[in-house]
Amino acid sequence: MDGGLYEHYPHFRKYLQDAVTELVGPDVSKLIAIEHSRDGSGIGAALLAASHSQFIEK
């Protein structure tokens, strides 16, 4: 996860993990790792653009 809220607001991590647990249940939430990632939105945008690119073979 990228963002100042996750990085600088200490209680947000717990709130987020609690919300994930509520949505998917405790067994599945144990398998999900949420970690801080610098420039995650830039990487995500690049992956999305690459996945929708079309290559024309000549």
MDTraj code that builds the backbone (N, CA, C; nanometers):
import mdtraj as md
import numpy as np

residues = "MET ASP GLY GLY LEU TYR GLU HIS TYR PRO HIS PHE ARG LYS TYR LEU GLN ASP ALA VAL THR GLU LEU VAL GLY PRO ASP VAL SER LYS LEU ILE ALA ILE GLU HIS SER ARG ASP GLY SER GLY ILE GLY ALA ALA LEU LEU ALA ALA SER HIS SER GLN PHE ILE GLU LYS".split()
xyz = np.array([
    [0.0843, -0.1154, 0.0000],
    [0.0000, 0.0000, 0.0000],
    [0.0891, 0.1221, 0.0000],
    [0.0491, 0.2221, -0.0758],
    [0.1238, 0.3462, -0.0861],
    [0.0374, 0.4577, -0.0298],
    [0.0981, 0.5508, 0.0375],
    [0.0221, 0.6664, 0.0817],
    [0.0604, 0.7153, 0.2194],
    [0.0459, 0.8462, 0.2365],
    [0.0801, 0.9091, 0.3624],
    [-0.0090, 0.8655, 0.4768],
    [-0.1353, 0.8402, 0.4496],
    [-0.2264, 0.7975, 0.5558],
    [-0.1781, 0.6682, 0.6189],
    [-0.1458, 0.5713, 0.5376],
    [-0.0968, 0.4428, 0.5883],
    [0.0388, 0.4592, 0.6561],
    [0.1227, 0.5443, 0.5997],
    [0.2595, 0.5599, 0.6502],
    [0.2653, 0.6408, 0.7802],
    [0.1845, 0.7470, 0.7916],
    [0.1999, 0.8409, 0.9021],
    [0.0921, 0.8331, 1.0097],
    [-0.0159, 0.7629, 0.9863],
    [-0.1233, 0.7537, 1.0850],
    [-0.1159, 0.6159, 1.1490],
    [-0.0614, 0.6071, 1.2717],
    [-0.0311, 0.4764, 1.3304],
    [-0.1517, 0.3838, 1.3485],
    [-0.2693, 0.4383, 1.3715],
    [-0.3860, 0.3529, 1.3969],
    [-0.4514, 0.3023, 1.2686],
    [-0.4198, 0.3649, 1.1555],
    [-0.4836, 0.3265, 1.0296],
    [-0.4524, 0.1829, 0.9919],
    [-0.3309, 0.1366, 1.0177],
    [-0.2934, -0.0018, 0.9846],
    [-0.3842, -0.1012, 1.0555],
    [-0.4104, -0.0762, 1.1836],
    [-0.4974, -0.1662, 1.2601],
    [-0.6402, -0.1592, 1.2068],
    [-0.6887, -0.0382, 1.1790],
    [-0.8239, -0.0238, 1.1248],
    [-0.8377, -0.0973, 0.9916],
    [-0.7374, -0.0864, 0.9081],
    [-0.7402, -0.1523, 0.7779],
    [-0.7404, -0.3038, 0.7935],
    [-0.6547, -0.3548, 0.8808],
    [-0.6491, -0.4997, 0.9030],
    [-0.7809, -0.5506, 0.9610],
    [-0.8397, -0.4745, 1.0536],
    [-0.9695, -0.5126, 1.1099],
    [-1.0776, -0.5163, 1.0022],
    [-1.0750, -0.4197, 0.9099],
    [-1.1737, -0.4164, 0.8018],
    [-1.1566, -0.5358, 0.7086],
    [-1.0330, -0.5707, 0.6770],
    [-1.0070, -0.6872, 0.5918],
    [-1.0577, -0.8136, 0.6605],
    [-1.0310, -0.8261, 0.7890],
    [-1.0770, -0.9432, 0.8647],
    [-1.2288, -0.9522, 0.8634],
    [-1.2954, -0.8381, 0.8777],
    [-1.4415, -0.8366, 0.8757],
    [-1.4958, -0.8769, 0.7385],
    [-1.4278, -0.8356, 0.6325],
    [-1.4744, -0.8651, 0.4970],
    [-1.4518, -1.0099, 0.4549],
    [-1.3339, -1.0646, 0.4859],
    [-1.2996, -1.1975, 0.4346],
    [-1.2952, -1.3058, 0.5415],
    [-1.3053, -1.2673, 0.6677],
    [-1.3010, -1.3653, 0.7754],
    [-1.1597, -1.3822, 0.8296],
    [-1.1500, -1.4301, 0.9533],
    [-1.0191, -1.4398, 1.0186],
    [-0.9234, -1.5390, 0.9534],
    [-0.9744, -1.6493, 0.9004],
    [-0.8854, -1.7494, 0.8399],
    [-0.8166, -1.6956, 0.7146],
    [-0.8926, -1.6275, 0.6305],
    [-0.8363, -1.5731, 0.5068],
    [-0.7508, -1.4500, 0.5359],
    [-0.7934, -1.3676, 0.6311],
    [-0.7180, -1.2449, 0.6589],
    [-0.5772, -1.2742, 0.7102],
    [-0.5565, -1.3909, 0.7695],
    [-0.4221, -1.4291, 0.8147],
    [-0.3276, -1.4493, 0.6960],
    [-0.3839, -1.4754, 0.5782],
    [-0.3041, -1.4996, 0.4581],
    [-0.2732, -1.3713, 0.3805],
    [-0.3310, -1.2593, 0.4236],
    [-0.3153, -1.1328, 0.3527],
    [-0.2164, -1.0445, 0.4275],
    [-0.1124, -1.0015, 0.3572],
    [-0.0128, -0.9110, 0.4155],
    [-0.0275, -0.7738, 0.3515],
    [-0.0506, -0.6741, 0.4334],
    [-0.0590, -0.5368, 0.3856],
    [0.0657, -0.4655, 0.4360],
    [0.1472, -0.4176, 0.3427],
    [0.2730, -0.3525, 0.3778],
    [0.2863, -0.2213, 0.3024],
    [0.3658, -0.1314, 0.3572],
    [0.3895, -0.0031, 0.2920],
    [0.4826, -0.0219, 0.1731],
    [0.4487, 0.0423, 0.0643],
    [0.5292, 0.0350, -0.0576],
    [0.5459, 0.1754, -0.1130],
    [0.6672, 0.2177, -0.1316],
    [0.6905, 0.3507, -0.1895],
    [0.6617, 0.3452, -0.3398],
    [0.5918, 0.4457, -0.3883],
    [0.5540, 0.4592, -0.5290],
    [0.4677, 0.3438, -0.5781],
    [0.3854, 0.2906, -0.4905],
    [0.2960, 0.1818, -0.5296],
    [0.1968, 0.2224, -0.6365],
    [0.1470, 0.3468, -0.6317],
    [0.0498, 0.3894, -0.7329],
    [0.1153, 0.4021, -0.8697],
    [0.2409, 0.4455, -0.8729],
    [0.3127, 0.4538, -1.0006],
    [0.3361, 0.3172, -1.0603],
    [0.3713, 0.2224, -0.9775],
    [0.3929, 0.0847, -1.0240],
    [0.2612, 0.0249, -1.0718],
    [0.1545, 0.0477, -0.9963],
    [0.0230, -0.0029, -1.0357],
    [-0.0228, 0.0549, -1.1683],
    [0.0005, 0.1841, -1.1884],
    [-0.0369, 0.2478, -1.3150],
    [0.0428, 0.1896, -1.4309],
    [0.1707, 0.1640, -1.4086],
    [0.2540, 0.1052, -1.5144],
    [0.2079, -0.0358, -1.5485],
    [0.1734, -0.1142, -1.4473],
    [0.1255, -0.2507, -1.4722],
    [-0.0075, -0.2495, -1.5464],
    [-0.0961, -0.1579, -1.5087],
    [-0.2252, -0.1472, -1.5773],
    [-0.2055, -0.1073, -1.7230],
    [-0.1200, -0.0091, -1.7467],
    [-0.0934, 0.0335, -1.8845],
    [-0.0330, -0.0799, -1.9661],
    [0.0597, -0.1525, -1.9068],
    [0.1231, -0.2637, -1.9782],
    [0.0230, -0.3747, -2.0088],
    [-0.0695, -0.3983, -1.9172],
    [-0.1657, -0.5068, -1.9384],
    [-0.2655, -0.4738, -2.0489],
    [-0.2836, -0.3457, -2.0786],
    [-0.3777, -0.3054, -2.1832],
    [-0.3080, -0.2631, -2.3121],
    [-0.1780, -0.2782, -2.3169],
    [-0.1037, -0.2438, -2.4384],
    [-0.1278, -0.3491, -2.5454],
    [-0.1275, -0.3047, -2.6688],
    [-0.1419, -0.3968, -2.7810],
    [-0.0156, -0.3894, -2.8648],
    [0.0393, -0.5039, -2.8936],
    [0.1595, -0.5110, -2.9751],
    [0.1199, -0.5574, -3.1146],
    [0.1657, -0.4836, -3.2136],
    [0.1370, -0.5184, -3.3526],
    [0.2633, -0.5784, -3.4126],
    [0.2513, -0.7019, -3.4601],
    [0.3653, -0.7674, -3.5237],
    [0.3614, -0.7376, -3.6727],
    [0.4768, -0.7053, -3.7271],
    [0.4836, -0.6741, -3.8704],
    [0.5568, -0.7828, -3.9427],
])
top = md.Topology()
chain = top.add_chain()
for i, resn in enumerate(residues, 1):
    res = top.add_residue(resn, chain, resSeq=i)
    for name in ("N", "CA", "C"):
        top.add_atom(name, md.element.get_by_symbol(name[0]), res)
traj = md.Trajectory(xyz[None], top)
